[in-house]
Structure formats: C-alpha cells, structure tokens
Amino acid sequence: MTDLSLVAAISIFTAGMTVSFGALGPALGEGRAASTALNAIAQQPDAASTISRTLFVSLAMIESTAIYCFVVAMILVFANPFWNAIAAASGVGS
C-alpha cells in the first residue's frame, strides 16, 4: 500500500465517520427539541407562536451542525490538504 493510497483510505474512512456522527447527533437533538416543544405547547397553548418560533431557530442551528460536518467530509474527500503534500513528498504528479 503506497502513501497516497493510505492517505486516500484514511480520508474516506474519516469522511464517513464525520458524516455518520455528524448526522446522528443533530438527528437526536432535533427529535428532542421537537418533543420538548410539543410538550410545552400542549401545556401552554397560548404560547404556541413563541415556542414555535424558538423551535424553528433552534432547529436551524442544530441543522447547521450537520451541514458543517458534511462540508468537512467533502473537504476530506475532494480537497484534502494532505494529498498534495504526500504527492509532492513521494514524487507522484511532478
């Protein structure tokens, strides 16, 4: 196994782990936030608009975590900063 293939394998594995954990955490958080908001609306229906607005802002912030993890995974796969350094050190592509 060459250095480039080792970097590629580690990058792909790390990208997969980043996406999997980056999707799992926000999914659990969004479920918990929605559940808590529905319980709060059921207990205080008059405050439904305020709770809904706060819920939507919270869901957007939680979702941004998943998008951030997706972007990091794409950078690892398509624009890995170690790729050029390893290629230059091994003399491939020059």
N, C-alpha and C positions, 0 to 999 in steps of 0.2 A: 504494500500500500504506500503510495507516494505521499509527500507532504500536502500536495494540492487536494488529493482525494480525501485525506484525513481532515483537512480544513472544511471541505465541502460536506463530508458526513457529519462533522460536529455542528456545522452551521444549520444543516437541515434538521438534525435532532433538536438543537436548541430552539429553532423556529417553531417546531411542532410543540415542544413543551411550553413555549411562550404563549402560543395561541390557545393551547388546551387550558392552562391555568388562568390565562387572561380572559377566557370566556367563562370559566367555571365560577370564579369569584364574583364578577358582575351579575351573572345569572342568579346566583344565590342572593346577592344584595338586592337586586330588583324584585325578586319574589318576596323577600322580607319587607321591603319598603311598601310594596303594593298591599301586602297583607295587613301591615300595621295601619296604612292609610284607610283601608276599607273598614277596619275595626274602629278607627277614630271617627269616620263618617257615620258609621252605624250608631255610635254612642252620642254624637253631636251632629245631627243633620243640618243644623243652621250654619255650621262652619264648613260645609262641604266645599264651597268655592275656594276658600283659603287653603284648606287641606289639599285639594286637587292641584292648585297652583304650586304649592310647595312640593307636592309629589312629582309633578312633571319636571320641575327644576332639578330635583334630586335624581330622577331617572336619567336626565340628560347628563348630569355629572357622573353618574355611575357608568353610563354607556361610554363616556369619553375614555374611561379606563380600558375598556375592551378595545376601543379603536386604537388607543395608544399601543397596546400590546400587539395588535395586528400590524401596525406600522413598524414596530421594532422587528417583528418576524419577517416582514417584507424586506427590510434593510439587511437583515442577516442573510437572506436568500439571494437577493438581487444586487445589493451594493455593500457586500461585506468589506469592511475596511482592512481586514487581514489578508484578503485574497491577493491584492496587488503586492503586498509586502512579501508574502510567501512565494508568489510567482517570480518576483524580482530576485529573491534570495536563491531560488532553485534554478534560475536561468531560463524559465519557460516564458515564451512570449516576447523575448527580447532579441 
